[in-house]
Amino acid sequence: MPQYMFAYHGGKTPESEEEGAKVMAAWQAWMGGMGDALTIPGAPVGMSKTISASGITDDGGANPVSGYSVITAASMEAACDMAKGCPMVVDGSGSVEVAEVMEM
């Protein structure tokens, strides 16, 4: 069965300990709901740099990645359906880019 990478974009830092706990619970519930389909839980990431022929951009570009996960799904459509439940998508603070991991 194919694997898909979820690249998270956006999100926001919780403003209080209580909000942080609520956000963490939402992520744990969503990820837990994927069961064995969640192949690599991944992690949040720090600010990225974009390297191109014209040089290095220190700000991660127009839409920097904020984290990643790898899931297993029967199809791109099934993977996208799983991504729709991401807490950042649900609360409108971010988006999920879905890409199939190609076997080499």
C-alpha positions as CSV (number, residue, x, y, z in Angstrom):
1,M,0.0,0.0,0.0
2,P,1.4,3.4,-0.9
3,Q,2.7,5.9,1.7
4,Y,2.0,9.6,1.7
5,M,3.8,12.5,3.3
6,F,1.8,15.1,5.1
7,A,3.7,18.4,5.1
8,Y,2.1,20.8,7.5
9,H,2.1,24.6,6.8
10,G,1.1,27.3,9.2
11,G,-0.4,26.7,12.6
12,K,0.0,29.0,15.6
13,T,1.8,28.8,18.9
14,P,-0.7,28.3,21.8
15,E,-1.0,31.5,24.0
16,S,-1.5,29.7,27.3
17,E,-0.8,26.4,29.0
18,E,-4.5,25.5,28.8
19,E,-4.6,26.2,25.1
20,G,-1.4,24.2,24.6
21,A,-3.1,21.2,26.3
22,K,-6.2,21.6,24.2
23,V,-4.1,21.7,21.0
24,M,-2.0,18.7,22.0
25,A,-5.2,16.7,22.8
26,A,-6.6,17.5,19.3
27,W,-3.4,16.4,17.6
28,Q,-3.2,13.2,19.7
29,A,-6.9,12.4,19.0
30,W,-6.5,12.9,15.2
31,M,-3.3,10.9,15.0
32,G,-4.6,8.2,17.3
33,G,-7.7,8.0,15.0
34,M,-5.5,7.0,12.1
35,G,-4.3,3.9,13.9
36,D,-1.8,1.8,12.0
37,A,-2.1,4.1,8.9
38,L,0.2,6.6,10.8
39,T,3.5,5.1,9.7
40,I,5.8,7.9,10.9
41,P,4.2,10.4,13.4
42,G,6.8,13.0,12.5
43,A,7.3,16.2,14.4
44,P,7.1,19.9,14.2
45,V,10.1,21.6,12.6
46,G,11.9,24.9,13.1
47,M,12.3,27.7,10.5
48,S,13.7,26.4,7.3
49,K,16.0,27.8,4.7
50,T,15.2,27.5,0.9
51,I,18.2,26.7,-1.3
52,S,17.9,27.5,-5.0
53,A,20.2,28.4,-7.9
54,S,19.8,32.0,-7.0
55,G,20.9,31.5,-3.4
56,I,19.6,30.8,0.1
57,T,16.4,32.3,1.6
58,D,16.5,32.4,5.4
59,D,12.7,32.6,5.9
60,G,11.6,29.2,4.5
61,G,10.0,30.8,1.5
62,A,6.4,31.9,0.9
63,N,4.8,29.0,2.8
64,P,7.3,27.3,5.1
65,V,6.8,23.8,6.3
66,S,6.0,23.6,10.1
67,G,6.0,19.8,10.5
68,Y,5.6,16.4,8.8
69,S,4.1,12.9,9.1
70,V,4.0,9.8,6.9
71,I,0.9,7.8,6.6
72,T,-0.2,4.6,4.6
73,A,-3.4,4.8,2.6
74,A,-5.0,3.0,-0.3
75,S,-5.0,6.1,-2.6
76,M,-4.3,9.8,-2.8
77,E,-8.0,10.4,-2.2
78,A,-7.9,8.4,1.0
79,A,-4.8,10.2,2.2
80,C,-6.4,13.6,1.5
81,D,-9.5,12.5,3.4
82,M,-7.3,11.7,6.4
83,A,-5.6,15.1,6.1
84,K,-8.9,16.9,6.3
85,G,-9.1,16.0,10.0
86,C,-5.8,17.7,10.8
87,P,-6.3,20.1,13.7
88,M,-4.7,23.0,11.7
89,V,-7.1,22.4,8.9
90,V,-10.1,22.1,11.2
91,D,-9.3,25.3,13.1
92,G,-8.3,27.2,9.9
93,S,-4.8,28.1,11.1
94,G,-2.9,26.0,8.5
95,S,-2.9,23.5,5.7
96,V,-1.6,20.1,4.9
97,E,0.2,19.3,1.7
98,V,-0.2,15.6,0.7
99,A,2.4,13.9,-1.5
100,E,2.9,10.3,-2.4
101,V,6.2,8.8,-1.4
102,M,7.6,7.3,-4.5
103,E,9.4,3.9,-4.3
104,M,12.9,3.9,-5.7
